[in-house]
């Protein structure tokens, strides 16, 4: 069997992929926006940035403004789009309802807390 030669870093495309990313960029609306970034320095390898662990905030940090009873077949992204105007903010409903996994909130007849963002209002 003939060995396939490994590409060299002289190839700009490969060199770009081999370069360690700078700091991880996290959108301001992401659930990870406030957790921070650390770097792992493996022996003999380039530094690898990673996001620090995020914990679900306690429920008392959220001010409840309403409720929603989940109907059969309803998806969390659509519920979030309806109430928050952005389906990618589903994580806010997860936080407010102490759910580790979004699917936990899609159970028919479950009543979801609709809240202001963490720390806003009476929460």
Rosetta blueprint (number, residue, H / E / L):
1 X L
2 X L
3 X L
4 X L
5 X L
6 X L
7 X L
8 X L
9 X L
10 X L
11 X L
12 X H
13 X H
14 X H
15 X H
16 X H
17 X H
18 X H
19 X L
20 X L
21 X L
22 X L
23 X L
24 X L
25 X L
26 X L
27 X L
28 X L
29 X L
30 X L
31 X L
32 X L
33 X L
34 X L
35 X L
36 X L
37 X E
38 X E
39 X E
40 X E
41 X E
42 X L
43 X L
44 X L
45 X L
46 X L
47 X E
48 X E
49 X E
50 X E
51 X E
52 X L
53 X L
54 X L
55 X L
56 X L
57 X L
58 X L
59 X H
60 X H
61 X H
62 X L
63 X L
64 X E
65 X E
66 X E
67 X E
68 X E
69 X E
70 X L
71 X L
72 X L
73 X L
74 X L
75 X L
76 X H
77 X H
78 X H
79 X H
80 X H
81 X H
82 X H
83 X H
84 X H
85 X L
86 X L
87 X H
88 X H
89 X H
90 X H
91 X H
92 X H
93 X H
94 X H
95 X H
96 X H
97 X L
98 X L
99 X L
100 X L
101 X L
102 X H
103 X H
104 X H
105 X H
106 X H
107 X L
108 X L
109 X L
110 X L
111 X E
112 X E
113 X E
114 X E
115 X E
116 X L
117 X L
118 X L
119 X L
120 X L
121 X L
122 X L
123 X L
